[in-house]
Amino acid sequence: MISFVVSDKASDSFKNEWELEEGQYVRIYAKYIGGSDAFTIGINASATPVDPALVQSIEGFHFFVEKTDAWILQDELLQIDCNENGIFSIKISY
């Protein structure tokens, strides 16, 4: 089962830097980047769920993963954090 943890700093950045409104959807998806580690995790704040594998509400935002992207996060905990410069970090725990 996929689950998310969003730090207070990341939540504040979504509100203040990304200017997201409460109730807005945030898509977590598999992103192809090539190289030896061909995939990474992307964040899209302008998407609407079509066929979600998971929707989890955190701090007023609805984080979701589409079924087509669920393979990259299967049975994992995704931790989204943000540093003091507003740069996001994503940690995946198995």
Secondary structure, DSSP 4 states (H G I P E B T S, - for coil): --EEEE-HHHHHHHHHTS-PPTT-EEEEEEEE--SSS-EEEEEESS---SSEEEEEEETTEEEEEEGGGGGGGTT-EEEEEE-TTS-EEEEEE-
